[in-house]
Amino acid sequence: MLLVGGLVGSALLLFGARVLVTGRAPALIGRSFRCDRDAGGYHFLFGAALVIFVVGARLPGEASGTITALLSIALVATAVVRFRPRARRTSDD
């Protein structure tokens, strides 16, 4: 399971980095964010959080898992607050 988590995290990290470097996100993803840079930052931070969480689960020591879990939560919170996707508008708006 850790291998799958690491692969998914790496894919998100690389996708986010590619969007940040090129400045272009796929249309389907780009429409959900205010700008392509927000889409890249969101995916990059989520991927980094997942990779850090998985690596922390494999590190020796009692505190390493807790510290990496807290760091992962901080990255996800930053992604959600700073780069959150736009709310979808309903037909009633």
N, C-alpha and C positions, 0 to 999 in steps of 0.2 A: 504494500500500500504506500509505503514511503517513496518507492520508486515512481509510482504513478503521480503522486503529489509533486515530486521533484521535477518530473517531465512537464506537467501542466504549468507549474510555476515558471520553469525555464522558458516554455513557449510564450506565456504571457509577458515575461520580462523582455524577451527578444522582440516580440511584436510591439510592445510599448516603446522600446528603444528605437525600433525602425520608424515608427510614426513620429517620434520626437526628432529624429535625425532628418527624415525626409520632409516632415511638415505636412504629410498627406495621410489621411486615414481612409479606409474603404468607405464608400458612400453609406452603406448600411449602418456602420458604427459611427461615422462622422455626424450623421443626422441626430444622433442621441445626445450629442454634447454641444456646448456653445461654440467650440472651435476644435480643430484637429489636435492642437497642442494639449487641450484638456483630455481628449481621448487617449493620447499617448501617455500622459502622466498618470492617468487612472489605471491603465493596464500595467504600466511599468511598476507602480507602487504595489499593486496587488500581486504581481508576479514575484517581486522582491520579497514581499511579506511571506508568501508561500514557500519560497526557497529557503529563507531564513528559518522559518518554522520547521521545515523538514530537516535541515542540517542540525538545528538545535536539538531535535529529538534523538539524533545519533551521537551527539557530543557526550563525553563522559563527565561526570560530576552532577551533584544534586541541583545546583543553582542554574546550570547552563540551559536546561529546558525551560525553566521559568523566565529567565532573562530574555531568551530568544522569543518566547511566546509573547511577552510584554512588548518587545520591540516590534513584532509582527502586528500586534493589535494597534500600536501607535501608527504604523505605516498604513494600515487599512483605514483607520480613523482619518488620517490626513487625506487619503484618496477620496473617501466618501464626502468629507467636508469641503475640500478645496476643488476637486475635479468631478463632483457628482454629475451624473447624467441629468439632462433636462427632464422635467415632468412632462408626461404625455398629456396633450390637450384632448378633452372629450368633445363630442359634438355639441354638448350643452353650453360650452364656453363661448 
